[in-house]
């Protein structure tokens, strides 16, 4: 009887070790799945094609309809003026990367020579920090001077982002403003700043929803990964008794 009990306990111990190892592997997989969106660096962006790439949105911040509108408007601008504008939105930057450094690297990679850079304008935004950067070639600087460039980042994009994270409107307004100045028209300036009573919205931001769902999944899997091995162990021990 004692010998049978010891054998049962030994077998239960082996099974318990197997279950614990499986649980650890499960928890590791869950942590990978529940991790924040993959960070973005230069080499995580799609391959550049001057004829096809106008809007790159790895952050899913711009609707398909607005991406189509921006692409159409920017293609028309390039055809009419020779000035090209491209926009990039990322959700999270590589460790040590800033939106300015990513914009600098992307601009240099997409347009490797001063001649290629001359008529180019690039806007990059990181939706995690809500920061944006703009880079322009030498010819484009004749239209988009430093004051206009800073105003587009701070007052056009920045205003829409501060106002309930309106990413779509931020890119549309920036595109309209750049289209005007690069076409030789007068700068329409940033959106009129409205003094509004701030009312807390009842809608959850996408980031909050993602984090909340991930938290629920993690808690659920941790409970399962903890309870099942313990219950199985006691079941085997009880079976041995």
C-alpha positions as CSV (number, residue, x, y, z in Angstrom):
1,X,0.0,0.0,0.0
2,X,2.8,2.4,1.0
3,X,4.7,1.5,-2.1
4,X,1.7,2.2,-4.4
5,X,1.2,5.5,-2.6
6,X,4.8,6.5,-3.2
7,X,4.6,5.5,-6.9
8,X,1.4,7.6,-7.3
9,X,3.0,10.6,-5.5
10,X,6.1,10.3,-7.7
11,X,4.0,10.1,-10.9
12,X,2.0,13.1,-9.7
13,X,5.2,15.0,-9.1
14,X,6.4,14.3,-12.7
15,X,3.1,15.4,-14.1
16,X,3.1,18.5,-11.9
17,X,6.6,19.4,-13.2
18,X,5.3,19.0,-16.8
19,X,2.3,21.1,-16.1
20,X,4.4,23.8,-14.5
21,X,6.8,23.9,-17.4
22,X,3.8,24.1,-19.8
23,X,2.3,26.9,-17.7
24,X,5.5,28.9,-17.8
25,X,5.7,28.5,-21.6
26,X,2.0,29.6,-21.8
27,X,2.7,32.6,-19.7
28,X,5.7,33.6,-21.8
29,X,3.6,33.3,-25.0
30,X,0.9,35.4,-23.4
31,X,3.3,38.1,-22.4
32,X,4.6,38.3,-25.9
33,X,1.1,38.5,-27.3
34,X,0.0,41.1,-24.8
35,X,3.1,43.3,-25.2
36,X,2.6,46.8,-26.6
37,X,2.6,47.2,-30.4
38,X,5.9,46.4,-32.0
39,X,8.2,49.3,-31.9
40,X,9.1,51.0,-35.2
41,X,12.4,52.0,-36.5
42,X,13.6,52.9,-40.0
43,X,13.8,49.3,-41.2
44,X,10.3,48.5,-40.0
45,X,8.8,50.9,-42.5
46,X,7.6,49.5,-45.8
47,X,10.0,49.6,-48.8
48,X,9.9,53.1,-50.3
49,X,8.3,53.4,-53.8
50,X,8.2,57.0,-55.0
51,X,5.3,56.2,-57.3
52,X,3.1,54.4,-54.7
53,X,4.1,55.5,-51.2
54,X,2.5,58.7,-50.0
55,X,1.0,57.8,-46.7
56,X,2.5,55.2,-44.4
57,X,0.3,54.4,-41.3
58,X,1.6,51.6,-39.2
59,X,-0.3,53.1,-36.2
60,X,-3.7,52.6,-37.8
61,X,-4.3,56.2,-36.9
62,X,-5.7,57.4,-40.3
63,X,-8.9,56.0,-41.8
64,X,-8.8,54.3,-45.2
65,X,-11.0,57.1,-46.6
66,X,-8.6,59.8,-45.4
67,X,-5.6,57.9,-46.6
68,X,-7.2,57.8,-50.0
69,X,-7.9,61.5,-49.9
70,X,-4.4,62.4,-48.8
71,X,-2.8,60.1,-51.4
72,X,-5.0,61.7,-54.2
73,X,-4.2,65.3,-53.0
74,X,-0.5,64.7,-52.7
75,X,-0.3,63.0,-56.1
76,X,-2.0,65.9,-57.7
77,X,0.3,68.4,-55.9
78,X,3.3,66.5,-57.2
79,X,2.0,66.4,-60.7
80,X,1.2,70.2,-60.8
81,X,4.2,71.5,-58.9
82,X,6.9,68.9,-58.7
83,X,6.8,69.2,-54.9
84,X,6.2,65.9,-53.1
85,X,4.8,65.4,-49.6
86,X,4.7,62.2,-47.7
87,X,3.3,61.4,-44.3
88,X,4.2,58.6,-41.8
89,X,2.4,57.6,-38.6
90,X,3.9,55.1,-36.2
91,X,2.5,53.8,-33.0
92,X,5.7,53.3,-31.0
93,X,9.3,54.1,-31.5
94,X,12.3,51.8,-31.1
95,X,14.2,52.2,-27.8
96,X,16.4,55.3,-28.0
97,X,14.6,56.6,-31.1
98,X,12.8,59.9,-31.2
99,X,10.3,61.2,-33.8
100,X,13.0,63.7,-34.9
101,X,15.7,61.0,-35.4
102,X,13.3,58.7,-37.2
103,X,12.2,61.6,-39.5
104,X,15.9,62.4,-40.2
105,X,16.8,58.8,-40.9
106,X,13.7,58.2,-43.1
107,X,14.3,61.3,-45.1
108,X,17.9,60.4,-45.7
109,X,17.0,56.8,-46.6
110,X,14.2,57.6,-49.0
111,X,16.1,60.5,-50.6
112,X,19.8,59.7,-50.4
113,X,21.1,62.7,-52.4
114,X,20.6,66.5,-52.1
115,X,19.1,66.4,-55.6
116,X,16.6,63.7,-54.6
117,X,15.8,65.6,-51.4
118,X,15.3,69.0,-53.0
119,X,11.6,69.0,-53.6
120,X,10.6,66.7,-50.8
121,X,8.7,67.2,-47.6
122,X,8.2,64.5,-45.0
123,X,6.0,64.5,-41.9
124,X,6.5,61.8,-39.2
125,X,4.3,61.3,-36.2
126,X,4.5,59.0,-33.2
127,X,1.0,58.4,-31.8
128,X,2.3,57.1,-28.5
129,X,4.0,60.4,-27.5
130,X,1.8,62.5,-29.9
131,X,4.9,64.2,-31.2
132,X,5.6,65.0,-34.9
133,X,8.5,66.1,-37.0
134,X,8.9,67.6,-40.4
135,X,11.8,67.5,-42.8
136,X,12.1,69.5,-46.1
137,X,14.6,69.6,-49.0
138,X,16.3,72.8,-50.1
139,X,13.9,73.7,-52.8
140,X,10.9,72.9,-50.6
141,X,12.3,75.2,-47.9
142,X,11.7,78.1,-50.3
143,X,8.0,77.5,-49.7
144,X,7.9,75.9,-46.2
145,X,10.3,78.1,-44.2
146,X,11.2,77.3,-40.6
147,X,8.3,79.3,-39.2
148,X,5.7,77.6,-41.3
149,X,7.3,74.2,-40.6
150,X,7.2,74.7,-36.9
151,X,3.7,76.0,-37.0
152,X,2.5,73.0,-39.0
153,X,3.9,70.7,-36.3
154,X,2.9,72.7,-33.3
155,X,-0.2,74.6,-34.3
156,X,-1.8,72.5,-37.1
157,X,-0.9,68.9,-36.1
158,X,-0.4,69.7,-32.4
159,X,-3.7,71.5,-32.1
160,X,-5.8,68.6,-33.5
161,X,-3.9,66.1,-31.3
162,X,-4.4,68.1,-28.2
163,X,-8.1,68.4,-29.1
164,X,-9.2,64.8,-28.4
165,X,-6.4,63.1,-30.4
166,X,-7.8,63.9,-33.8
167,X,-5.2,62.2,-35.9
168,X,-7.3,62.1,-39.1
169,X,-7.9,65.9,-38.9
170,X,-4.3,66.6,-38.0
171,X,-3.0,64.9,-41.2
172,X,-5.8,66.4,-43.4
173,X,-5.2,69.9,-42.1
174,X,-1.4,69.5,-42.5
175,X,-1.8,68.2,-46.0
176,X,-4.1,71.1,-47.0
177,X,-1.7,73.6,-45.5
178,X,1.3,72.1,-47.3
179,X,-0.6,71.9,-50.5
180,X,-1.4,75.6,-50.4
181,X,2.1,76.8,-49.6
182,X,3.9,74.4,-51.9
183,X,1.5,75.6,-54.7
184,X,2.7,79.1,-54.2
185,X,-0.5,80.2,-52.4
186,X,-0.7,82.2,-49.3
187,X,-0.3,80.2,-46.1
188,X,-3.8,79.6,-44.7
189,X,-2.3,79.3,-41.2
190,X,-3.3,76.8,-38.5
191,X,-6.8,76.1,-37.4
192,X,-8.6,78.8,-35.4
193,X,-8.1,78.0,-31.7
194,X,-11.4,77.8,-30.0
195,X,-11.9,78.5,-26.3
196,X,-14.1,75.7,-25.3
197,X,-15.3,74.3,-22.0
198,X,-13.6,71.0,-21.8
199,X,-16.1,68.2,-21.3
200,X,-14.8,64.8,-20.6
201,X,-15.7,62.4,-23.4
202,X,-17.6,59.2,-22.8
203,X,-15.7,57.3,-25.5
204,X,-12.7,55.2,-24.7
205,X,-9.5,55.9,-26.7
206,X,-8.2,53.0,-28.8
207,X,-5.0,52.9,-26.6
208,X,-7.1,52.5,-23.4
209,X,-9.2,49.8,-25.0
210,X,-6.2,47.9,-26.2
211,X,-4.5,48.1,-22.8
212,X,-7.7,47.1,-20.9
213,X,-8.4,44.1,-23.1
214,X,-4.8,43.0,-22.8
215,X,-5.0,43.3,-19.0
216,X,-8.1,41.2,-18.8
217,X,-6.6,38.5,-21.0
218,X,-3.4,38.4,-18.9
219,X,-5.3,38.1,-15.6
220,X,-7.5,35.4,-17.1
221,X,-4.6,33.3,-18.4
222,X,-2.6,33.8,-15.2
223,X,-5.6,32.4,-13.2
224,X,-5.9,29.5,-15.5
225,X,-2.2,28.8,-15.5
226,X,-2.1,28.8,-11.7
227,X,-5.3,27.0,-10.8
228,X,-5.2,24.1,-13.3
229,X,-1.7,22.8,-12.3
230,X,-2.7,23.0,-8.6
231,X,-6.0,21.3,-9.1
232,X,-4.4,18.7,-11.3
233,X,-1.7,18.0,-8.6
234,X,-4.2,17.6,-5.8
235,X,-6.4,15.4,-8.1
236,X,-3.4,13.1,-8.8
237,X,-2.4,13.0,-5.1
238,X,-6.0,12.2,-4.2
239,X,-6.2,9.5,-6.8
240,X,-3.0,8.0,-5.4
241,X,-4.5,7.9,-2.0
